Amino acid sequence: MPEEFPLQIDVGTLSAWLEAGEPVTVIDVREQWEWSHVHLPVSRLIPLGSLPTQVDGLPRVGALVILCHHGGRSLQATRFLREIGFDNAVNLVGGIDRWASEVDPSLSRY
């Protein structure tokens, strides 16, 4: 895991971090209905609109990987988190859709 976290990573990088047992927290900023449809078992749901009120519970150690459906909302969330001092916040490019396409095809896509 890098000393300084990049703004964005691809699904292969997240997969490698998880397989290696790196300290990673995955936050899904989609809505409840989207998360109920499909999500990563290691993820924690915090819808984008709720994120500002839940930052106190987020870790500052290890990677804080943010994901959504395709990566737009999660990039917005990542930028917000970085602005308030979470230098470990990282956007997952392509979101859950790319994860399902490239890492775990058993997951449902929508």
N, C-alpha and C positions, 0 to 999 in steps of 0.2 A: 504494500500500500504506500502511496507517495507521501512525502512530508507535507507538500502543499497539494490540495485537491483541485483538480481541474473543474471548470464550470460545468462541463458535460462529460458523460461517459456513454459508451455503447453497451448493449446488452451482454456482449461477450465479456467485457470487463467486470460487470456486476456478477455474472455467473462465476467467473474465476474467483472473485473476492469471496463469494458465498461458499464455494467449494473448498477454498483454502481456510475457511473459518475466520476470516478477517473480521474485525469489529465493524459491522455494518448495521445500520438501522434504516429500514425501508419505510418511507411514508408515501401513502397513496392519497393524492389530493382530489380524486374524482368524487362523484356523489355516491351516496349509499346504494342506490339502485344499480349503479355501474359496478361497484365493488361486489355487491351480492351476486351479480351475473358472473364475474370472473375476477380473481385477484391472486396475487402471490401469497402463499401461506405465511411467508415471513413478514408480510407487510402489515402496517398499522394504518387504519383509515382516519384521515383528518381532512375533510372536504376543504377545498381552497378558501371558501368564505369563513371557515372556522379557524383557519391557521393562525391569524394574529392573536387570538385569545388562548392558544394552546402552546405557544412557543416556550413557556417556562418548563414544560415537561420534556423538551427535546434535548438529546445528548450533544455535547460539544466535543466528545472524544470519538474517534472512529469516523467512518464515512456516514453521512446523513443523505441517503439517496432518495430523491423525490421523483415520483412517477405519476403519470396520468394515462389517458388513452393513447395519445400520439406524441406527447411531449410539449405541447404548448402551454397548458396550465401549469405543468410542473416546472417549466422554465421560468414562468412568472413567479411561482412560489420560491424557487431557488434564488432568484435575484432578490426577492424580498428578504429572505433569510440571510443572505450575504450582506445586505444593506444594514441589518440589525446585528451583525457580528458573528453569524454562523459561517465561518470560513470553511467548515467541513461539509456544507450543503452542495450537493452535486445533482444535476439534472440527468435523468435517464432518457437519452435520445430515442424516440420512437415509442416510448412507453410500453404499456402492457401488450399493445398490438404487436409490436416488433418482438417482444419477449415470446409471445405465443407463436409467432412466425419463425423465429430463428433459434430459440432455446428450448421451448416446451410446446410442441405442436398439439399436445393433448388438451391444452387450454382452449376454451371457447373464444372465438373472435366475434366482434360486433362492429 
